[in-house]
Amino acid sequence: MHLGLEGKSVLITGAGGGIGRALVHSFHAAGSRIIAADREPIIELSASRELIFDQSDAEATRAAVLADIATHGAPDVVIANAGFTRAEHLGQLDDAVWQSEMAINLNGAYALVDPITKAMAERGSGSVVFISSVNAFQHFGNPAYSAAKAGLIAYAKAIAVELGGRGVRANVVAPGSVRTPAWDHRLEGDPRLLDKVLPHYPLGRMVSPEEVANTTMFLASDAASGITGVTVPVDAGLLAGNLRFVDEVLRAQ
Protein backbone atom coordinates (compact mmCIF):
# COMPACT_ATOMS: atom_id res chain seq x y z
CA MET A 1 0.00 0.00 0.00
CA HIS A 2 1.39 3.36 -1.03
CA LEU A 3 0.75 6.12 1.51
CA GLY A 4 1.89 8.98 -0.70
CA LEU A 5 3.40 10.94 2.19
CA GLU A 6 6.73 11.62 0.50
CA GLY A 7 7.50 15.33 0.45
CA LYS A 8 4.30 16.24 2.29
CA SER A 9 4.56 18.89 5.00
CA VAL A 10 3.15 17.53 8.27
CA LEU A 11 2.54 19.66 11.36
CA ILE A 12 2.56 17.57 14.55
CA THR A 13 1.67 19.09 17.91
CA GLY A 14 2.85 17.66 21.20
CA ALA A 15 5.84 16.48 19.20
CA GLY A 16 8.06 16.02 22.24
CA GLY A 17 5.73 13.57 24.02
CA GLY A 18 5.61 9.80 23.82
CA ILE A 19 3.03 9.59 21.03
CA GLY A 20 4.35 12.79 19.45
CA ARG A 21 7.85 11.44 19.03
CA ALA A 22 6.50 8.25 17.46
CA LEU A 23 4.46 10.37 15.05
CA VAL A 24 7.48 12.45 14.11
CA HIS A 25 9.70 9.42 13.51
CA SER A 26 7.02 7.55 11.54
CA PHE A 27 6.10 10.42 9.23
CA HIS A 28 9.77 11.27 8.73
CA ALA A 29 10.49 7.65 7.79
CA ALA A 30 7.68 7.91 5.23
CA GLY A 31 9.48 10.84 3.60
CA SER A 32 7.43 13.69 5.03
CA ARG A 33 8.77 17.11 6.00
CA ILE A 34 8.01 17.59 9.69
CA ILE A 35 6.94 20.76 11.47
CA ALA A 36 7.33 19.88 15.13
CA ALA A 37 5.20 21.93 17.53
CA ASP A 38 5.49 21.95 21.30
CA ARG A 39 5.72 24.26 24.31
CA GLU A 40 9.51 24.28 24.27
CA PRO A 41 12.33 23.43 21.87
CA ILE A 42 12.69 19.72 21.16
CA ILE A 43 16.04 18.02 20.78
CA GLU A 44 16.86 15.03 18.62
CA LEU A 45 13.80 15.17 16.39
CA SER A 46 13.92 14.86 12.61
CA ALA A 47 12.05 18.09 11.91
CA SER A 48 12.38 20.61 9.10
CA ARG A 49 11.42 23.35 11.54
CA GLU A 50 9.82 23.88 14.95
CA LEU A 51 6.90 25.91 16.23
CA ILE A 52 6.91 26.90 19.88
CA PHE A 53 3.62 27.75 21.57
CA ASP A 54 1.52 26.66 24.54
CA GLN A 55 -1.71 25.14 23.23
CA SER A 56 -3.49 26.02 26.48
CA ASP A 57 -3.21 29.64 25.31
CA ALA A 58 -5.60 29.79 22.36
CA GLU A 59 -4.61 33.31 21.32
CA ALA A 60 -0.90 32.47 21.25
CA THR A 61 -1.59 29.22 19.43
CA ARG A 62 -3.59 30.91 16.68
CA ALA A 63 -0.98 33.67 16.32
CA ALA A 64 1.86 31.16 15.94
CA VAL A 65 -0.06 29.15 13.35
CA LEU A 66 -1.10 32.21 11.35
CA ALA A 67 2.50 33.47 11.29
CA ASP A 68 3.73 30.10 10.04
CA ILE A 69 1.04 29.95 7.33
CA ALA A 70 1.92 33.48 6.22
CA THR A 71 5.55 32.43 5.75
CA HIS A 72 5.29 28.85 4.56
CA GLY A 73 1.67 28.29 3.53
CA ALA A 74 -0.66 25.71 5.02
CA PRO A 75 0.83 22.29 5.77
CA ASP A 76 -0.44 19.35 3.76
CA VAL A 77 -1.30 17.50 6.96
CA VAL A 78 -1.90 18.54 10.56
CA ILE A 79 -1.86 16.05 13.43
CA ALA A 80 -3.56 17.59 16.47
CA ASN A 81 -1.88 15.45 19.09
CA ALA A 82 -1.13 17.75 22.04
CA GLY A 83 -3.20 17.07 25.13
CA PHE A 84 -3.06 16.65 28.88
CA THR A 85 -5.03 15.25 31.80
CA ARG A 86 -4.56 14.98 35.54
CA ALA A 87 -6.34 11.60 35.68
CA GLU A 88 -9.04 13.00 37.94
CA HIS A 89 -12.51 11.73 38.87
CA LEU A 90 -15.69 13.69 39.55
CA GLY A 91 -14.77 14.21 43.20
CA GLN A 92 -11.66 16.12 42.11
CA LEU A 93 -13.39 18.22 39.46
CA ASP A 94 -14.01 21.94 39.84
CA ASP A 95 -14.30 24.98 37.58
CA ALA A 96 -10.53 25.52 37.43
CA VAL A 97 -9.79 21.92 36.46
CA TRP A 98 -12.59 21.91 33.88
CA GLN A 99 -11.40 25.13 32.28
CA SER A 100 -7.76 24.07 32.14
CA GLU A 101 -8.61 20.71 30.56
CA MET A 102 -10.82 22.38 27.97
CA ALA A 103 -8.18 25.01 27.27
CA ILE A 104 -5.51 22.63 26.03
CA ASN A 105 -7.51 19.61 24.84
CA LEU A 106 -10.35 21.34 22.97
CA ASN A 107 -10.08 25.13 22.76
CA GLY A 108 -6.39 25.04 21.91
CA ALA A 109 -6.93 22.33 19.32
CA TYR A 110 -9.59 24.49 17.68
CA ALA A 111 -7.28 27.54 17.68
CA LEU A 112 -4.63 25.36 16.03
CA VAL A 113 -6.75 23.68 13.38
CA ASP A 114 -9.20 26.44 12.44
CA PRO A 115 -6.74 28.72 10.59
CA ILE A 116 -5.05 25.73 8.97
CA THR A 117 -8.26 24.21 7.59
CA LYS A 118 -9.31 27.60 6.22
CA ALA A 119 -6.00 27.83 4.37
CA MET A 120 -6.30 24.21 3.24
CA ALA A 121 -9.78 24.90 1.85
CA GLU A 122 -8.49 27.90 -0.07
CA ARG A 123 -5.77 25.71 -1.56
CA GLY A 124 -8.20 22.87 -2.25
CA SER A 125 -6.50 20.08 -0.31
CA GLY A 126 -5.50 19.01 3.18
CA SER A 127 -5.82 16.33 5.82
CA VAL A 128 -6.40 16.65 9.55
CA VAL A 129 -6.11 13.90 12.15
CA PHE A 130 -7.08 14.52 15.77
CA ILE A 131 -5.72 12.32 18.54
CA SER A 132 -8.72 11.81 20.80
CA SER A 133 -9.25 8.98 23.31
CA VAL A 134 -11.45 6.02 24.15
CA ASN A 135 -12.64 8.31 26.97
CA ALA A 136 -14.73 10.09 24.35
CA PHE A 137 -16.91 6.95 24.06
CA GLN A 138 -17.06 5.43 27.54
CA HIS A 139 -16.31 6.71 31.01
CA PHE A 140 -12.95 5.61 32.40
CA GLY A 141 -12.49 8.62 34.69
CA ASN A 142 -11.08 11.98 33.60
CA PRO A 143 -14.50 13.64 33.06
CA ALA A 144 -13.25 17.02 31.82
CA TYR A 145 -10.62 15.47 29.55
CA SER A 146 -13.24 13.04 28.25
CA ALA A 147 -15.66 15.84 27.39
CA ALA A 148 -12.90 17.70 25.56
CA LYS A 149 -11.84 14.62 23.60
CA ALA A 150 -15.46 13.95 22.64
CA GLY A 151 -15.60 17.54 21.41
CA LEU A 152 -12.71 16.83 19.03
CA ILE A 153 -14.75 14.09 17.37
CA ALA A 154 -17.67 16.47 16.84
CA TYR A 155 -15.32 19.14 15.49
CA ALA A 156 -13.71 16.65 13.08
CA LYS A 157 -17.13 15.75 11.73
CA ALA A 158 -17.93 19.43 11.19
CA ILE A 159 -14.75 19.87 9.15
CA ALA A 160 -15.44 16.67 7.21
CA VAL A 161 -18.97 17.73 6.29
CA GLU A 162 -18.48 21.43 5.64
CA LEU A 163 -15.03 21.44 4.04
CA GLY A 164 -15.02 18.07 2.27
CA GLY A 165 -16.18 19.67 -0.95
CA ARG A 166 -13.12 21.91 -0.84
CA GLY A 167 -10.68 19.02 -0.53
CA VAL A 168 -10.21 18.90 3.25
CA ARG A 169 -10.51 15.61 5.14
CA ALA A 170 -10.69 15.24 8.93
CA ASN A 171 -10.48 12.02 10.92
CA VAL A 172 -9.80 10.92 14.49
CA VAL A 173 -7.69 8.30 16.23
CA ALA A 174 -8.89 7.23 19.69
CA PRO A 175 -6.16 5.44 21.66
CA GLY A 176 -6.70 3.48 24.82
CA SER A 177 -3.85 3.19 27.31
CA VAL A 178 -0.60 3.78 25.43
CA ARG A 179 2.71 2.53 26.84
CA THR A 180 4.60 5.81 26.85
CA PRO A 181 7.25 6.98 29.35
CA ALA A 182 4.42 8.74 31.21
CA TRP A 183 3.58 5.34 32.71
CA ASP A 184 7.03 4.91 34.25
CA HIS A 185 6.43 7.05 37.34
CA ARG A 186 3.03 5.45 37.88
CA LEU A 187 4.58 1.99 37.78
CA GLU A 188 7.29 3.11 40.18
CA GLY A 189 4.55 4.12 42.61
CA ASP A 190 2.58 0.90 42.09
CA PRO A 191 4.57 -1.91 40.42
CA ARG A 192 1.39 -4.04 40.23
CA LEU A 193 -0.63 -1.40 38.42
CA LEU A 194 -0.51 -3.29 35.12
CA ASP A 195 -2.09 -6.28 36.85
CA LYS A 196 -5.14 -4.07 37.37
CA VAL A 197 -5.07 -2.42 33.93
CA LEU A 198 -4.35 -5.20 31.46
CA PRO A 199 -7.30 -7.52 32.28
CA HIS A 200 -9.57 -4.90 30.69
CA TYR A 201 -7.82 -5.20 27.31
CA PRO A 202 -8.70 -8.14 25.02
CA LEU A 203 -5.21 -8.14 23.51
CA GLY A 204 -3.77 -8.41 27.01
CA ARG A 205 -1.53 -5.39 26.62
CA MET A 206 -1.43 -1.67 26.04
CA VAL A 207 -0.84 -0.37 22.55
CA SER A 208 2.49 1.20 21.60
CA PRO A 209 2.99 4.78 20.41
CA GLU A 210 4.08 3.33 17.07
CA GLU A 211 0.72 1.59 16.66
CA VAL A 212 -1.06 4.90 17.21
CA ALA A 213 1.30 6.53 14.71
CA ASN A 214 0.67 3.83 12.08
CA THR A 215 -3.09 4.39 12.15
CA THR A 216 -2.64 8.14 12.13
CA MET A 217 -0.38 7.93 9.09
CA PHE A 218 -2.93 5.85 7.20
CA LEU A 219 -5.80 8.28 7.89
CA ALA A 220 -3.61 11.25 6.94
CA SER A 221 -2.39 9.66 3.72
CA ASP A 222 -3.59 9.31 0.15
CA ALA A 223 -4.36 5.66 0.95
CA ALA A 224 -7.34 6.94 2.97
CA SER A 225 -8.43 9.46 0.33
CA GLY A 226 -12.06 8.29 0.51
CA ILE A 227 -12.27 8.38 4.31
CA THR A 228 -13.38 11.44 6.27
CA GLY A 229 -15.31 12.09 9.46
CA VAL A 230 -14.50 8.74 11.07
CA THR A 231 -12.93 7.75 14.38
CA VAL A 232 -10.67 4.71 14.61
CA PRO A 233 -9.99 3.25 18.06
CA VAL A 234 -6.44 1.99 18.64
CA ASP A 235 -7.21 0.43 21.98
CA ALA A 236 -6.21 -3.25 22.10
CA GLY A 237 -9.92 -4.10 21.90
CA LEU A 238 -11.10 -2.12 24.93
CA LEU A 239 -14.20 -0.68 23.25
CA ALA A 240 -15.17 -4.03 21.73
CA GLY A 241 -16.61 -5.21 25.04
CA ASN A 242 -16.04 -5.93 28.71
CA LEU A 243 -13.44 -8.71 28.89
CA ARG A 244 -13.22 -8.49 32.66
CA PHE A 245 -16.97 -9.13 32.98
CA VAL A 246 -16.63 -12.17 30.72
CA ASP A 247 -13.69 -13.53 32.70
CA GLU A 248 -14.94 -12.80 36.21
CA VAL A 249 -18.67 -13.42 35.78
CA LEU A 250 -19.19 -15.85 32.90
CA ARG A 251 -16.01 -17.89 32.70
CA ALA A 252 -15.72 -18.06 36.49
CA GLN A 253 -18.94 -20.07 36.80
FILUM-71822 format. One record per residue (C-alpha): residue number from 1; x, y, z. Coordinates in pm, whole numbers, plus 32768, in hexadecimal, padded with zeros to 4 digits. Example, Ala and Ser with C-alpha at 12.3 -4.5 7.8 and 13.67 -1.06 7.14 Angstrom:
BEGIN
    k    c1    c2    c3
    1  84CE  7E3E  830C
    2  8557  7F96  82CA
***
This chain:
BEGIN
    k    c1    c2    c3
    1  8000  8000  8000
    2  808B  8150  7F99
    3  804B  8264  8097
    4  80BD  8382  7FBA
    5  8154  8446  80DB
    6  82A1  848A  8032
    7  82EE  85FD  802D
    8  81AE  8658  80E5
    9  81C8  8761  81F4
   10  813B  86D9  833B
   11  80FE  87AE  8470
   12  8100  86DD  85AF
   13  80A7  8775  86FF
   14  811D  86E6  8848
   15  8248  8670  8780
   16  8326  8642  88B0
   17  823D  854D  8962
   18  8231  83D4  894E
   19  812F  83BF  8837
   20  81B3  84FF  8799
   21  8311  8478  876F
   22  828A  8339  86D2
   23  81BE  840D  85E1
   24  82EC  84DD  8583
   25  83CA  83AE  8547
   26  82BE  82F3  8482
   27  8262  8412  839B
   28  83D1  8467  8369
   29  8419  82FD  830B
   30  8300  8317  820B
   31  83B4  843C  8168
   32  82E7  8559  81F7
   33  836D  86AF  8258
   34  8321  86DF  83C9
   35  82B6  881C  847B
   36  82DD  87C4  85E9
   37  8208  8891  86D9
   38  8225  8893  8852
   39  823C  897A  897F
   40  83B7  897C  897B
   41  84D1  8927  888B
   42  84F5  87B4  8844
   43  8644  870A  881E
   44  8696  85DF  8746
   45  8564  85ED  8667
   46  8570  85CE  84ED
   47  84B5  8711  84A7
   48  84D6  880D  838E
   49  8476  891F  8482
   50  83D6  8954  85D7
   51  82B2  8A1F  8657
   52  82B3  8A82  87C4
   53  816A  8AD7  886D
   54  8098  8A6A  8996
   55  7F55  89D2  8913
   56  7EA3  8A2A  8A58
   57  7EBF  8B94  89E3
   58  7DD0  8BA3  88BC
   59  7E33  8D03  8854
   60  7FA6  8CAF  884D
   61  7F61  8B6A  8797
   62  7E99  8C13  8684
   63  7F9E  8D27  8660
   64  80BA  8C2C  863A
   65  7FFA  8B63  8537
   66  7F92  8C95  846F
   67  80FA  8D13  8469
   68  8175  8BC2  83EC
   69  8068  8BB3  82DD
   70  80C0  8D14  826E
   71  822B  8CAB  823F
   72  8211  8B45  81C8
   73  80A7  8B0D  8161
   74  7FBE  8A0B  81F6
   75  8053  88B5  8241
   76  7FD4  878F  8178
   77  7F7E  86D6  82B8
   78  7F42  873E  8420
   79  7F46  8645  853F
   80  7E9C  86DF  866F
   81  7F44  8609  8775
   82  7F8F  86EF  889C
   83  7EC0  86AB  89D1
   84  7ECE  8681  8B48
   85  7E09  85F5  8C6C
   86  7E38  85DA  8DE2
   87  7D86  8488  8DF0
   88  7C78  8514  8ED2
   89  7B1D  8495  8F2F
   90  79DF  8559  8F73
   91  7A3B  858D  90E0
   92  7B72  864C  9073
   93  7AC5  871E  8F6A
   94  7A87  8892  8F90
   95  7A6A  89C2  8EAE
   96  7BE3  89F8  8E9F
   97  7C2D  8890  8E3E
   98  7B15  888F  8D3C
   99  7B8C  89D1  8C9C
  100  7CF8  8967  8C8E
  101  7CA3  8817  8BF0
  102  7BC6  88BE  8AED
  103  7CCE  89C5  8AA7
  104  7DD9  88D7  8A2B
  105  7D11  87A9  89B4
  106  7BF5  8856  88F9
  107  7C10  89D1  88E4
  108  7D81  89C8  888F
  109  7D4B  88B9  878C
  110  7C41  8991  86E8
  111  7D28  8AC2  86E8
  112  7E31  89E8  8643
  113  7D5D  8940  853A
  114  7C68  8A54  84DC
  115  7D5E  8B38  8423
  116  7E07  8A0D  8381
  117  7CC6  8975  82F7
  118  7C5D  8AC8  826E
  119  7DA8  8ADF  81B5
  120  7D8A  8975  8144
  121  7C2E  89BA  80B9
  122  7CAF  8AE6  7FF9
  123  7DBF  8A0B  7F64
  124  7CCC  88EF  7F1F
  125  7D76  87D8  7FE1
  126  7DDA  876D  813E
  127  7DBA  8661  8246
  128  7D80  8681  83BB
  129  7D9D  856E  84BF
  130  7D3C  85AC  8629
  131  7DC4  84D0  873E
  132  7C98  849D  8820
  133  7C63  8382  891B
  134  7B87  825A  896F
  135  7B10  833F  8A89
  136  7A3F  83F1  8983
  137  7965  82B7  8966
  138  7956  821F  8AC2
  139  79A1  829F  8C1D
  140  7AF1  8231  8CA8
  141  7B1F  835E  8D8D
  142  7BAC  84AE  8D20
  143  7A56  8554  8CEA
  144  7AD3  86A6  8C6E
  145  7BDA  860B  8B8B
  146  7AD4  8518  8B09
  147  79E2  8630  8AB3
  148  7AF6  86EA  89FC
  149  7B60  85B6  8938
  150  79F6  8573  88D8
  151  79E8  86DA  885D
  152  7B09  8693  876F
  153  7A3D  8581  86C9
  154  7919  866F  8694
  155  7A04  877A  860D
  156  7AA5  8681  851C
  157  794F  8627  8495
  158  78FF  8797  845F
  159  7A3D  87C3  8393
  160  79F8  8683  82D1
  161  7897  86ED  8275
  162  78C8  885F  8234
  163  7A21  8860  8194
  164  7A22  870F  80E3
  165  79AE  87AF  7FA1
  166  7AE0  888F  7FAC
  167  7BD4  876E  7FCB
  168  7C03  8762  8145
  169  7BE5  8619  8202
  170  7BD3  85F4  837D
  171  7BE8  84B2  8444
  172  7C2C  8444  85A9
  173  7CFF  833E  8657
  174  7C87  82D3  87B1
  175  7D98  8220  8876
  176  7D62  815C  89B2
  177  7E7F  813F  8AAB
  178  7FC4  817A  89EF
  179  810F  80FD  8A7C
  180  81CC  8245  8A7D
  181  82D5  82BA  8B77
  182  81BA  836A  8C31
  183  8166  8216  8CC7
  184  82BF  81EB  8D61
  185  8283  82C1  8E96
  186  812F  8221  8ECC
  187  81CA  80C7  8EC2
  188  82D9  8137  8FB2
  189  81C7  819C  90A5
  190  8102  805A  9071
  191  81C9  7F41  8FCA
  192  808B  7E6C  8FB7
  193  7FC1  7F74  8F02
  194  7FCD  7EB7  8DB8
  195  7F2F  7D8C  8E65
  196  7DFE  7E69  8E99
  197  7E05  7F0E  8D41
  198  7E4D  7DF8  8C4A
  199  7D26  7D10  8C9C
  200  7C43  7E16  8BFD
  201  7CF2  7DF8  8AAB
  202  7C9A  7CD2  89C6
  203  7DF7  7CD2  892F
  204  7E87  7CB7  8A8D
  205  7F67  7DE5  8A66
  206  7F71  7F59  8A2C
  207  7FAC  7FDB  88CF
  208  80F9  8078  8870
  209  812B  81DE  87F9
  210  8198  814D  86AB
  211  8048  809F  8682
  212  7F96  81EA  86B9
  213  8082  828D  85BF
  214  8043  817F  84B8
  215  7ECB  81B7  84BF
  216  7EF8  832E  84BD
  217  7FDA  8319  838D
  218  7EDB  8249  82D0
  219  7DBC  833C  8315
  220  7E97  8465  82B6
  221  7F11  83C6  8174
  222  7E99  83A3  800F
  223  7E4C  8236  805F
  224  7D22  82B6  8129
  225  7CB5  83B2  8021
  226  7B4A  833D  8033
  227  7B35  8346  81AF
  228  7AC6  8478  8273
  229  7A05  84B9  83B2
  230  7A56  836A  8453
  231  7AF3  8307  859E
  232  7BD5  81D7  85B5
  233  7C19  8145  870E
  234  7D7C  80C7  8748
  235  7D2F  802B  8896
  236  7D93  7EBB  88A2
  237  7C20  7E66  888E
  238  7BAA  7F2C  89BD
  239  7A74  7FBC  8915
  240  7A13  7E6D  887D
  241  7983  7DF7  89C8
  242  79BC  7DAF  8B37
  243  7AC0  7C99  8B49
  244  7AD6  7CAF  8CC2
  245  795F  7C6F  8CE2
  246  7981  7B3F  8C00
  247  7AA7  7AB7  8CC6
  248  7A2A  7B00  8E25
  249  78B5  7AC2  8DFA
  250  7881  79CF  8CDA
  251  79BF  7903  8CC6
  252  79DC  78F2  8E41
  253  789A  7829  8E60
***
